[in-house]
Amino acid sequence: MQEIYLDNHATTRVDSRVIEAMLPWMNDEFANAGSHTHGSGRRAAAMVEQCTERILGLLGAPNHELVYTSGATESINLAIFGTFSHPKQTRRGLLVGLADHRAVLDCAKRLKTLECSGPKLTGQKLSDQSYSVGYIKVKDAASQQAGAIDLEAFQEALNDKVAMVSVILGNNEIGTLQNIEPLAQACHNVGALLHIDATQAIGKIDFRAEDIQADFISFSAHKFYGPKGIGGLLVPKDRLRLRPQIIGGGQQNNLRSGTLNTPGIAGMCRALEVATEELPIEAQRLRILRNRLWDRLFESIAGLGLNGPPIEARAIQPAQSPARSWENRLPGNLNVRFPKVEGQSLMLKVPQLALSSGSACSSSDPSPSHVLQAIGLNDEEARSSLRFGIGRFNTTQEIDEAADRIVAAYNELRLFVA
């Protein structure tokens, strides 16, 4: 049997239309976009400029610049460390969500170990010269928005000492979609910047940067059927105060030096075009497949639990953008808790299925998922969970086959723990 790939939150297969768009920039038009002394280089530069305008348009980001990076992790690093290491940055506080991606949480952890590079204020104590990090709790497993930022806790933590708040838009494990507008408004009311990790959401939901009013937005092409190794950071046009983290060459207005990945840029642009064009139909198709998988598992396994928002939850319709409709959950996400059976053991019984017990970036960490712990699950419940990421190339037949194999493997394992 051919492997059934259900790990589309970790990465996605590159769409053939994307590969077609990339090939010319690998073969015939391979010049460096920074080489303006000849026609080949100028053509490459023109393509990058056209793709940049197209991507900004598709993302609804007329008030942002686009900085190309190697992916969302680098974008997150640039947003956080670029903000806090700027020599004119006087604020010391960072707030992050407890259910954020490890790329954000590890940046926060590192930031706490650094000494402030900003100005030392008169009479400042040595203890005031370090950065502070606050972790915002999220709504628990019983909530209709499990995993979303607890707004009351957020308001209590936010003050005029906070330089930046970082929040995940679409959770990479339990699929929770965060309503960003009230967070953005609260941040801007106290002069704080808002960074959004939109890695899982872009290409999967109707997204417009101008609607959510975030300052920095990070994303990766390989999450929406584009190539690996290319991503972006949306930066306000005035750039506020952002210090580059990679120097040498001065590319991209000195915000991120290095030779531009022209094939990757062409691929990311085409991938976003395809995702945007097909979004209404594809999102509904993924919801149908996800619900089908959940129904088949739920009917066959007594005590099966759903991690994250209910899949039947009503759409979020922010007052500021009533035309947009989001479910509380990413359309292709399903995170399931299997009673009395460890998720890792279950995965070993179904080698034909590509699944995950959590974030790919945390797969080498034996600890239970921090996201599941953040919504109140205990260690046993967290370890008994599996994440299904349903994507563009999955079929109804694959979903049915996956469900049958999971149920059979679960029943076999239960014989040993009954």
Number of C-alpha atoms within 10 A of each C-alpha: 5 6 12 18 20 25 22 27 27 18 21 23 17 18 18 12 14 23 19 13 19 22 16 13 21 13 10 9 16 16 20 18 22 16 15 14 8 9 11 17 18 17 18 24 20 13 17 20 14 13 19 20 16 16 21 19 13 20 19 15 23 15 15 21 20 21 19 26 25 18 22 27 22 22 26 25 18 25 27 24 18 19 21 26 22 18 15 14 16 18 19 21 22 24 21 23 24 24 30 27 23 17 17 22 18 11 15 23 13 12 22 16 11 12 14 21 16 16 13 13 10 6 7 9 10 9 8 14 17 17 21 18 19 17 18 25 20 25 21 21 20 14 14 18 22 27 34 31 27 16 16 11 14 22 13 9 13 21 16 13 15 23 23 26 27 25 27 29 24 28 28 27 31 29 28 28 27 21 19 20 17 13 21 20 16 17 23 14 11 14 15 23 19 24 26 26 27 22 28 28 24 23 25 24 23 15 19 18 21 14 15 19 21 24 25 27 29 29 28 30 30 26 26 29 28 32 27 19 15 24 27 26 27 26 23 18 13 10 14 12 15 21 22 19 16 15 13 9 13 14 16 16 10 15 19 22 18 16 14 21 18 23 24 26 29 26 30 29 26 25 28 23 17 18 22 20 13 13 16 13 9 19 20 13 18 23 20 15 22 22 18 16 22 21 12 16 20 17 11 16 16 10 12 17 17 18 26 31 27 19 19 11 12 13 12 16 14 17 9 11 12 9 8 16 14 18 19 25 29 26 26 25 29 26 22 24 21 22 18 17 20 20 24 15 14 23 19 11 16 17 12 15 22 16 23 23 25 27 22 15 11 16 12 8 10 8 11 20 23 21 25 26 17 21 23 18 18 13 14 14 23 25 24 21 27 24 25 26 29 24 27 17 13 16 15 15 10 18 20 16 14 23 20 16 17 20 18 15 17 24 15 13 17 12 8 8 8 6
